[in-house]
């Protein structure tokens, strides 16, 4: 697919070849449109979230049955579970994220799929030419962004005329049960005290996208097409404190982006010491179990001709 923009010469290229002969593939079989050595705050986000492949299978099936598309862009793909299921159904899937950890996992899982392209890129500057893909998915992404409108504009730019953009949410029929009061107490302690300490140091909490209305913003760019509903899918799993603290250490909350990194790390270290003092040395092993059943809603929007 000759629809990518070369990070070196800015000409149109395929992933494998360019006139400038720049090779953008690394040892993990990931195509880099930003320097691989640049770290991302989101590297500990992906495996913190629910990993429920049955949900992704059901979403992919609904897309296959209802949308006439071939080239799909999965923005903020994380570990790429949905990308993998779409690839298995024969779609050409371009999976982009800024977090290296999820992409390395996805690249290994997709090694036998030559139609899933794993790309490290910034959602604010998607390395594709205008009007180049049939469908864009941006699932569980916008609440992490400090400028979500810019990413929506990029999505609109790369979509073909008549192409689709989908938003995925849970039905009111879904339910989610948690069992782990100590885990919740640790999380509440961390969140409450983080901002107390930060304010004492002279910094304020800044809500970048508190005025951002996802449905209004989408409506300004796209025409509403239809709504799809998946079959119910049951799931269960475990979250633990160690993974939660790693995620917090990396400042993944957009409200913390304005806090200098050295200040954030200092506050984080202080909070970990407080947690260890209150809950003991084994606090990292404390976990939360969850289970539920979900029916996902797929809202389909279309870029007008």
C-alpha positions as CSV (number, residue, x, y, z in Angstrom):
1,X,0.0,0.0,0.0
2,X,1.6,3.2,-1.2
3,X,-0.3,5.5,1.2
4,X,2.4,6.3,3.9
5,X,4.3,9.5,4.3
6,X,8.1,9.0,4.7
7,X,9.4,10.5,8.0
8,X,12.7,11.3,6.2
9,X,11.9,12.8,2.8
10,X,8.1,13.3,3.3
11,X,7.3,11.7,0.0
12,X,4.6,9.0,-0.4
13,X,6.0,5.5,0.2
14,X,5.1,1.9,1.0
15,X,6.2,0.6,4.4
16,X,9.0,-1.4,2.8
17,X,10.3,1.1,0.2
18,X,10.9,4.7,-0.4
19,X,12.8,6.8,-3.0
20,X,15.2,8.0,-0.2
21,X,15.9,4.3,0.7
22,X,15.2,4.9,4.4
23,X,14.4,1.6,6.2
24,X,11.8,2.2,9.0
25,X,11.5,-1.3,10.2
26,X,13.2,-2.3,13.4
27,X,14.2,-5.6,15.1
28,X,10.7,-6.1,16.4
29,X,9.2,-5.9,12.9
30,X,7.6,-2.6,13.8
31,X,7.6,0.3,11.3
32,X,8.8,3.5,13.1
33,X,7.6,6.9,12.1
34,X,9.0,8.4,15.3
35,X,12.3,7.7,17.0
36,X,12.2,4.3,18.7
37,X,14.4,5.5,21.5
38,X,11.8,8.2,22.5
39,X,10.0,6.9,25.5
40,X,6.2,7.0,25.9
41,X,4.3,7.7,29.1
42,X,1.8,5.0,27.9
43,X,4.1,2.0,27.9
44,X,2.5,0.6,31.0
45,X,-1.1,1.3,30.0
46,X,-1.8,-1.5,27.6
47,X,-1.6,-4.6,29.8
48,X,-3.3,-2.7,32.7
49,X,-6.6,-2.7,30.8
50,X,-9.0,-5.6,30.3
51,X,-7.8,-8.2,27.8
52,X,-10.9,-10.0,26.6
53,X,-10.4,-11.5,23.1
54,X,-14.0,-12.7,22.9
55,X,-15.2,-9.1,22.9
56,X,-12.8,-8.2,20.1
57,X,-13.9,-11.3,18.1
58,X,-17.5,-10.2,18.4
59,X,-16.7,-6.6,17.4
60,X,-14.7,-7.7,14.3
61,X,-17.5,-10.0,13.2
62,X,-20.0,-7.1,13.4
63,X,-17.7,-4.9,11.3
64,X,-17.3,-7.7,8.7
65,X,-21.1,-8.3,8.5
66,X,-22.1,-4.7,8.2
67,X,-19.4,-2.5,6.6
68,X,-18.1,-2.8,3.1
69,X,-14.4,-1.9,3.8
70,X,-10.9,-3.2,3.2
71,X,-8.2,-0.9,4.6
72,X,-8.7,-0.3,8.4
73,X,-6.7,2.1,10.6
74,X,-6.7,1.2,14.3
75,X,-5.6,4.4,16.1
76,X,-4.3,3.8,19.6
77,X,-4.4,0.1,19.1
78,X,-2.6,-0.8,22.3
79,X,-1.8,-4.5,22.3
80,X,-3.9,-4.8,19.1
81,X,-6.4,-7.5,20.1
82,X,-9.0,-6.0,17.8
83,X,-6.5,-5.5,15.0
84,X,-5.6,-9.2,15.2
85,X,-9.2,-10.3,15.0
86,X,-9.8,-8.0,12.0
87,X,-6.7,-9.3,10.3
88,X,-7.9,-12.9,10.7
89,X,-11.0,-11.9,8.8
90,X,-9.0,-10.7,5.9
91,X,-8.9,-6.9,6.3
92,X,-5.8,-4.9,5.7
93,X,-5.1,-3.4,9.2
94,X,-2.8,-0.5,10.0
95,X,-2.3,-0.6,13.7
96,X,-0.7,2.5,15.2
97,X,0.2,3.5,18.8
98,X,2.9,5.4,20.6
99,X,3.5,2.8,23.3
100,X,6.2,0.4,22.5
101,X,5.2,-2.4,24.9
102,X,1.9,-3.0,23.2
103,X,3.3,-2.9,19.7
104,X,6.0,-5.4,20.5
105,X,3.3,-7.8,21.8
106,X,1.1,-7.2,18.7
107,X,4.0,-7.7,16.3
108,X,4.8,-11.1,17.8
109,X,1.1,-12.1,17.8
110,X,0.7,-10.9,14.2
111,X,3.8,-12.6,12.8
112,X,1.8,-15.0,10.7
113,X,-0.6,-12.3,9.4
114,X,0.9,-10.4,6.4
115,X,-2.1,-8.1,6.3
116,X,-1.6,-6.5,9.8
117,X,0.9,-3.7,9.7
118,X,2.3,-2.6,13.1
119,X,3.3,1.0,13.2
120,X,4.7,3.3,15.9
121,X,3.4,6.7,15.2
122,X,1.7,9.8,16.8
123,X,-2.0,10.1,16.5
124,X,-1.6,13.8,16.2
125,X,0.4,13.3,13.0
126,X,-0.9,10.1,11.4
127,X,1.7,9.2,8.7
128,X,-0.8,8.5,5.9
129,X,-1.8,10.6,2.9
130,X,-5.2,12.2,2.7
131,X,-8.3,10.0,1.8
132,X,-6.4,6.7,2.1
133,X,-8.3,4.3,4.4
134,X,-11.9,2.9,4.4
135,X,-12.5,2.7,8.2
136,X,-10.9,4.3,11.3
137,X,-11.2,2.8,14.8
138,X,-10.2,4.8,17.8
139,X,-11.3,2.8,20.8
140,X,-10.7,4.0,24.4
141,X,-8.5,6.8,23.1
142,X,-9.9,10.3,23.5
143,X,-10.0,10.4,27.3
144,X,-6.2,10.0,27.2
145,X,-5.5,13.0,24.9
146,X,-4.8,16.6,25.8
147,X,-6.0,17.7,22.3
148,X,-8.6,15.2,21.2
149,X,-10.0,17.6,18.5
150,X,-6.7,17.5,16.7
151,X,-6.8,13.7,16.5
152,X,-10.4,13.7,15.2
153,X,-9.3,16.1,12.4
154,X,-6.4,13.7,11.5
155,X,-8.9,10.8,11.4
156,X,-11.2,12.9,9.1
157,X,-8.2,13.8,6.9
158,X,-7.0,10.2,6.3
159,X,-10.5,8.7,5.7
160,X,-11.6,8.3,2.1
161,X,-14.7,10.2,1.1
162,X,-17.6,7.9,2.1
163,X,-15.3,6.1,4.6
164,X,-16.4,5.2,8.1
165,X,-15.3,6.2,11.6
166,X,-16.7,4.1,14.5
167,X,-17.1,4.7,18.2
168,X,-17.4,1.7,20.6
169,X,-19.2,1.9,23.9
170,X,-20.9,-0.4,26.4
171,X,-24.6,-0.9,26.5
172,X,-26.6,-0.1,29.6
173,X,-27.3,-3.9,29.7
174,X,-23.6,-4.5,30.5
175,X,-22.5,-5.1,34.1
176,X,-19.1,-5.1,35.8
177,X,-18.4,-6.5,39.3
178,X,-15.3,-5.9,41.4
179,X,-14.0,-7.8,44.4
180,X,-11.0,-6.2,46.0
181,X,-11.6,-3.5,48.6
182,X,-7.9,-3.1,49.6
183,X,-7.0,-2.5,45.9
184,X,-9.6,0.2,45.7
185,X,-8.4,1.8,49.0
186,X,-4.8,2.0,47.6
187,X,-6.1,3.5,44.3
188,X,-8.2,6.1,46.2
189,X,-5.3,7.0,48.5
190,X,-3.0,7.5,45.6
191,X,-5.4,9.7,43.5
192,X,-6.5,11.8,46.5
193,X,-3.0,12.5,47.9
194,X,-1.3,13.0,44.5
195,X,-3.0,16.3,43.9
196,X,-2.8,17.4,47.5
197,X,1.0,17.1,47.4
198,X,1.3,18.6,43.9
199,X,-0.7,21.6,44.9
200,X,1.5,22.1,47.9
201,X,4.4,22.2,45.5
202,X,2.7,25.0,43.6
203,X,1.2,23.2,40.6
204,X,-2.4,23.1,39.6
205,X,-4.5,20.4,38.1
206,X,-5.3,21.2,34.5
207,X,-8.2,19.5,32.7
208,X,-7.3,19.8,29.0
209,X,-10.4,18.3,27.5
210,X,-13.0,18.9,30.2
211,X,-15.0,20.9,27.7
212,X,-14.5,18.3,24.9
213,X,-17.8,16.8,23.8
214,X,-17.0,13.7,21.8
215,X,-20.4,13.4,20.1
216,X,-20.6,17.1,19.2
217,X,-17.1,17.1,17.8
218,X,-17.7,14.0,15.8
219,X,-21.0,15.5,14.5
220,X,-19.2,18.6,13.3
221,X,-17.0,16.4,11.0
222,X,-19.0,13.3,10.2
223,X,-22.5,12.2,9.2
224,X,-24.2,9.8,11.6
225,X,-24.8,6.5,9.7
226,X,-26.1,3.7,12.0
227,X,-25.8,1.9,15.3
228,X,-24.7,-1.8,15.6
229,X,-25.1,-4.0,18.8
230,X,-22.9,-7.1,19.5
231,X,-24.1,-10.3,21.2
232,X,-23.4,-10.5,25.0
233,X,-19.9,-11.6,25.9
234,X,-18.9,-12.7,29.4
235,X,-15.4,-11.9,30.8
236,X,-13.3,-12.0,34.0
237,X,-9.8,-11.2,35.1
238,X,-7.5,-9.6,37.7
239,X,-5.8,-6.3,38.2
240,X,-3.0,-5.9,40.7
241,X,-1.4,-3.0,42.5
242,X,2.1,-3.5,41.0
243,X,0.7,-2.9,37.5
244,X,-1.4,0.0,38.7
245,X,1.6,1.8,40.3
246,X,3.7,1.2,37.2
247,X,1.0,2.9,35.1
248,X,0.8,5.8,37.5
249,X,4.6,6.2,37.6
250,X,4.5,6.8,33.9
251,X,2.1,9.8,34.2
252,X,-0.5,8.4,31.8
253,X,-3.3,10.6,33.0
254,X,-3.6,13.6,30.6
255,X,-4.4,15.9,33.7
256,X,-0.8,15.3,34.8
257,X,0.9,16.2,31.5
258,X,1.7,19.7,32.8
259,X,3.4,18.4,35.9
260,X,7.2,18.3,35.3
261,X,8.4,14.7,35.0
262,X,10.9,15.0,37.8
263,X,8.3,16.5,40.1
264,X,5.8,13.7,39.2
265,X,8.4,11.0,39.9
266,X,9.2,12.6,43.3
267,X,5.6,12.7,44.3
268,X,5.0,9.1,43.0
269,X,7.9,7.8,45.1
270,X,6.5,9.6,48.2
271,X,3.1,8.0,47.6
272,X,4.5,4.5,47.1
273,X,6.3,4.9,50.5
274,X,3.0,6.0,52.1
275,X,1.3,2.9,50.6
276,X,4.0,0.6,51.7
277,X,3.9,2.0,55.2
278,X,0.1,1.6,55.5
279,X,-0.4,-1.7,53.6
280,X,3.0,-3.4,54.1
281,X,5.8,-4.7,51.9
282,X,3.4,-7.1,50.1
283,X,1.2,-4.3,48.8
284,X,2.3,-4.9,45.2
285,X,0.7,-8.4,45.3
286,X,-2.7,-7.0,46.3
287,X,-5.3,-7.5,43.5
288,X,-8.8,-6.8,42.4
289,X,-10.9,-9.5,40.6
290,X,-13.5,-8.5,38.1
291,X,-16.2,-10.2,36.1
292,X,-19.0,-9.2,33.9
293,X,-21.0,-9.4,30.7
294,X,-20.9,-6.8,28.1
295,X,-22.9,-5.8,25.0
296,X,-21.0,-3.4,22.9
297,X,-22.5,-0.6,20.9
298,X,-20.8,0.5,17.6
299,X,-21.8,3.9,16.5
300,X,-21.0,4.3,12.8
301,X,-20.2,7.7,11.3
302,X,-19.4,8.5,7.7
303,X,-17.2,11.1,5.9
304,X,-19.4,12.8,3.4
305,X,-18.5,12.8,-0.3
